[in-house]
Amino acid sequence: MNTITTIIKDPNRIIYQNNIPKSHLSDGLQLKYGQAELLVYPVTTAEVSQIVQYAYSKGINITTRGAGTNLVGSTIPNGGIIIDLSLMNTIVELDKETFTITVQPGILLQDLQQWVEKQDLFYPPDPGAKNATIGGNISTNAGGMRAVKYGVTRDYVQAIEVVMADGSVLNFGSKNVKDNTGLSLKHLFIGSEGTLGIITQCTLKLIAKPKAFETLIIGFKSIDLAIANITTILQTLTPTALEFVERQVAQWGERYSGFQFPLPNAQAYLIVMLDGADHQTILQQRQQLLANLTDCEHFIAETVEQASQIWAVRGSLVRAVEAVTEQDPIDIVVPINKIADFIHYTKQLEAKTGVRMLAFGHAGDGNIHLCLLRDGREQAQWQRLLEQVHCALYLKCHQLGGLPSAEHGIGTAKVNYFKQAIPEDNRQLMQAIKQQFDRKNILNNQVYILQI
Ligand SMILES: Cc1cc2nc3c(=O)[nH]c(=O)nc-3n(C[C@H](O)[C@H](O)[C@H](O)COP(=O)(O)OP(=O)(O)OC[C@H]3O[C@@H](n4cnc5c(N)ncnc54)[C@H](O)[C@@H]3O)c2cc1C
């Protein structure tokens, strides 16, 4: 590893085995840890390229890391070198004429969003962890709440610069709005969890910033009524966000965030965000929406503060649970007409196994997040129960036509369920692509792709 010091000359940007922070040996859950010999912080594409070239020549494993907020074990290293891209975080170019921004991968989502909004522009993808990096968001094809209207990260990646497994640097995509010029290799990297290459720069699509936003919360007497109204809402309009939360789940967020949801007597909520060119447009959307809903009460956030408190309760749910007990996160997606079936099944399974399950999620796109609560069980018992519950949940999801990951990815955590969901021929094709891109299998080789 001596060569690394000739590539990265600043000793502060190289950390050796025993001094690597424990957090860098894990993912966002910090429950499982791997090991690595070296952690490096490159600041240029050339440095990344030379490190990878060296690792390739020696057959050393590389784990690429953004902010480490993933929830599926994909940054738990399997020896070798961790390449942390957090210092490659500058804005390279804002091109207002093509509505694009070019950034280094380590820029944080929250910094990018705030920066472009000051220019009256908008980067729509809005996954929950605002401290994640854009490189991480692209590599996980991160989704989030605004996906129902605006789509996911994939829809905003115009071009990427990638350091390939042998250290060569290639570019994919362009600033052109349309592109049907050969196979879209760019899309293979998006969502590939760092298995095909390291993204060292990217050009993202922006849109004009909506001038007005409104949040309203709709309360129902039961989760069934709430879910039944999801289709009604989507038939009426496409909201910016459409989330569902049960009352008992909201209470966790209320305790943690210190804010209260309005309509405390409801048993389930749909939280709706609307956006538009002006307040008049929003008013029309809201009137249309409320006219079509049945058996509900509603609350309209009159101020930015009220709206941000509602979203703070929703946004704090995972952390609220983790403050009380260890949790195992599930991120399944089912066709939107199957949401109720899946939620009912979780309640049956909860009663049968005794494992508490808190369900909430992106109702508008069928993405249900479940927190499975450990609740003080000793490790061996918890692992046994977890396996039983996982098998049952992923099987049900599969039977309903769903998939094991909507947005978090497969990582190391969901390999078995990935196998269940994806036919063998398709898996073999994925492996062939991985082998073509990374002949020595050095990039993130701990994650699913060759273990299936
Ligand atoms: C509280 C909380 C809420 C969350 N909410 C959401 C949500 O709403 N939607 C959602 O989609 N996810 C969510 N996540 C998961 C997580 O934030 C996302 O997966 C995020 O995109 C990861 O970004 P990161 O910078 O932390 O990447 P990391 O965790 O560091 O890495 C994730 C994967 O990307 C690879 N990678 C990172 N950077 C690069 C790069 N430049 N080139 C190649 N590979 C790279 C890594 O090797 C790894 O495989 C949430 C997580 C938490 C903790």
The ligand as an SDF file (V2000), in Angstrom:
LIG
                    3D

 53 58  0  0  0  0  0  0  0  0999 V2000
  -33.0410    8.2760    8.1110 C   0  0  0  0  0  0  0  0  0  0  0  0
  -32.8440    7.7100    6.7260 C   0  0  0  0  0  0  0  0  0  0  0  0
  -33.8190    7.9540    5.7720 C   0  0  0  0  0  0  0  0  0  0  0  0
  -33.6550    7.4520    4.4680 C   0  0  0  0  0  0  0  0  0  0  0  0
  -34.6270    7.7320    3.5550 N   0  0  0  0  0  0  0  0  0  0  0  0
  -34.4680    7.3020    2.2820 C   0  0  0  0  0  0  0  0  0  0  0  0
  -35.4580    7.6110    1.2940 C   0  0  0  0  0  0  0  0  0  0  0  0
  -36.4730    8.2670    1.5670 O   0  0  0  0  0  0  0  0  0  0  0  0
  -35.2340    7.1490    0.0530 N   0  0  0  0  0  0  0  0  0  0  0  0
  -34.1220    6.4420   -0.3030 C   0  0  0  0  0  0  0  0  0  0  0  0
  -33.9720    6.0770   -1.4640 O   0  0  0  0  0  0  0  0  0  0  0  0
  -33.1900    6.1360    0.6190 N   0  0  0  0  0  0  0  0  0  0  0  0
  -33.3190    6.5460    1.8870 C   0  0  0  0  0  0  0  0  0  0  0  0
  -32.3530    6.2470    2.8170 N   0  0  0  0  0  0  0  0  0  0  0  0
  -31.1840    5.4280    2.4320 C   0  0  0  0  0  0  0  0  0  0  0  0
  -29.9300    6.2260    2.0170 C   0  0  0  0  0  0  0  0  0  0  0  0
  -29.9280    7.5330    2.5250 O   0  0  0  0  0  0  0  0  0  0  0  0
  -29.7770    6.2610    0.5090 C   0  0  0  0  0  0  0  0  0  0  0  0
  -29.5340    4.9650    0.0320 O   0  0  0  0  0  0  0  0  0  0  0  0
  -28.6900    7.1970   -0.0160 C   0  0  0  0  0  0  0  0  0  0  0  0
  -28.8380    7.3280   -1.4230 O   0  0  0  0  0  0  0  0  0  0  0  0
  -27.2620    6.7450    0.2850 C   0  0  0  0  0  0  0  0  0  0  0  0
  -26.3670    7.8100    0.0040 O   0  0  0  0  0  0  0  0  0  0  0  0
  -24.9460    7.8810    0.7300 P   0  0  0  0  0  0  0  0  0  0  0  0
  -24.2120    9.0630    0.2490 O   0  0  0  0  0  0  0  0  0  0  0  0
  -25.1080    7.7840    2.1980 O   0  0  0  0  0  0  0  0  0  0  0  0
  -24.2640    6.5650    0.1340 O   0  0  0  0  0  0  0  0  0  0  0  0
  -23.5340    5.3940    0.9050 P   0  0  0  0  0  0  0  0  0  0  0  0
  -24.4010    4.8430    1.9590 O   0  0  0  0  0  0  0  0  0  0  0  0
  -22.1830    5.8470    1.3000 O   0  0  0  0  0  0  0  0  0  0  0  0
  -23.3910    4.3550   -0.2820 O   0  0  0  0  0  0  0  0  0  0  0  0
  -24.5140    3.7170   -0.8250 C   0  0  0  0  0  0  0  0  0  0  0  0
  -24.0710    2.8510   -1.9990 C   0  0  0  0  0  0  0  0  0  0  0  0
  -23.6150    3.6820   -3.0550 O   0  0  0  0  0  0  0  0  0  0  0  0
  -22.2350    3.4100   -3.3630 C   0  0  0  0  0  0  0  0  0  0  0  0
  -21.6360    4.7060   -3.6900 N   0  0  0  0  0  0  0  0  0  0  0  0
  -21.6350    5.8360   -2.9380 C   0  0  0  0  0  0  0  0  0  0  0  0
  -21.0600    6.8260   -3.6300 N   0  0  0  0  0  0  0  0  0  0  0  0
  -20.6830    6.3170   -4.8230 C   0  0  0  0  0  0  0  0  0  0  0  0
  -20.0330    6.8490   -5.9780 C   0  0  0  0  0  0  0  0  0  0  0  0
  -19.6720    8.1430   -6.0540 N   0  0  0  0  0  0  0  0  0  0  0  0
  -19.7800    6.0240   -7.0350 N   0  0  0  0  0  0  0  0  0  0  0  0
  -20.1480    4.7290   -6.9910 C   0  0  0  0  0  0  0  0  0  0  0  0
  -20.7620    4.1560   -5.9280 N   0  0  0  0  0  0  0  0  0  0  0  0
  -21.0330    4.9570   -4.8640 C   0  0  0  0  0  0  0  0  0  0  0  0
  -21.6920    2.7290   -2.1250 C   0  0  0  0  0  0  0  0  0  0  0  0
  -20.6080    1.9040   -2.4380 O   0  0  0  0  0  0  0  0  0  0  0  0
  -22.8980    1.9390   -1.6640 C   0  0  0  0  0  0  0  0  0  0  0  0
  -23.0280    0.7730   -2.4160 O   0  0  0  0  0  0  0  0  0  0  0  0
  -32.4910    6.7090    4.1260 C   0  0  0  0  0  0  0  0  0  0  0  0
  -31.5150    6.4700    5.1030 C   0  0  0  0  0  0  0  0  0  0  0  0
  -31.6840    6.9560    6.3840 C   0  0  0  0  0  0  0  0  0  0  0  0
  -30.6010    6.7130    7.4010 C   0  0  0  0  0  0  0  0  0  0  0  0
  1  2  1  0
  2  3  1  0
  2 52  2  0
  3  4  2  0
  4  5  1  0
  4 50  1  0
  5  6  2  0
  6  7  1  0
  6 13  1  0
  7  8  2  0
  7  9  1  0
  9 10  1  0
 10 11  2  0
 10 12  1  0
 12 13  2  0
 13 14  1  0
 14 15  1  0
 14 50  1  0
 15 16  1  0
 16 17  1  0
 16 18  1  0
 18 19  1  0
 18 20  1  0
 20 21  1  0
 20 22  1  0
 22 23  1  0
 23 24  1  0
 24 25  2  0
 24 26  1  0
 24 27  1  0
 27 28  1  0
 28 29  2  0
 28 30  1  0
 28 31  1  0
 31 32  1  0
 32 33  1  0
 33 34  1  0
 33 48  1  0
 34 35  1  0
 35 36  1  0
 35 46  1  0
 36 37  1  0
 36 45  1  0
 37 38  2  0
 38 39  1  0
 39 40  1  0
 39 45  2  0
 40 41  1  0
 40 42  2  0
 42 43  1  0
 43 44  2  0
 44 45  1  0
 46 47  1  0
 46 48  1  0
 48 49  1  0
 50 51  2  0
 51 52  1  0
 52 53  1  0
M  END
$$$$
